[in-house]
Amino acid sequence: MGSAQCQPLKLKITSRGDKLAGVRSHVGEIAEACGFAKQAVYDIKVAVGEAVANAVEHGSPKGEMNNVVIDFKCDKNDLKIKVVDEGIFKRTVPGPSDMADYRAHGILIMLALMDKVTINESDHGTTVLLAKCYRTDN
């Protein structure tokens, strides 16, 4: 699987919540072009949507003056999506008391839907790397 026609792509958005629907749509188009099955495309859209929503909400200290960059690269093995923001990552794990408000679960959702999730912190921002491998049994 995998499409040689799926070249590395980059999307840069203003850090605003109203940009999320367009990002998800774009992600879906790329995942389909790379040859993923319908369910995998949905999983990728949800996981990337969570990463971008976190970047907008938590990784944009200057609000709309910040940007979020989303890089896509698919090869013969997988699709890798890198989400880069301009904020400082705050390590938290949701506890039982967080279950009532349905917040703080984005990282857990990404981990459940993707094959690999890596979060790299720096003084210049946070980078979330998501990877989804091709499956022959989809």
QUINOR-V635237 format. One record per run of one state. SS is the DSSP state (H for helix, E for strand, - for the rest). FROM is the first residue (numbers start at 0). TO is the last residue. If there is no record, write none. Layout:
ss->SS from->FROM to->TO
ss->SS from->FROM to->TO
//
This chain:
ss->- from->0 to->7
ss->E from->8 to->13
ss->- from->14 to->15
ss->H from->16 to->32
ss->- from->33 to->36
ss->H from->37 to->57
ss->- from->58 to->61
ss->H from->62 to->64
ss->- from->65 to->65
ss->E from->66 to->73
ss->- from->74 to->76
ss->E from->77 to->83
ss->- from->84 to->94
ss->H from->95 to->100
ss->- from->101 to->104
ss->H from->105 to->112
ss->- from->113 to->114
ss->E from->115 to->121
ss->- from->122 to->123
ss->E from->124 to->132
ss->- from->133 to->137
//
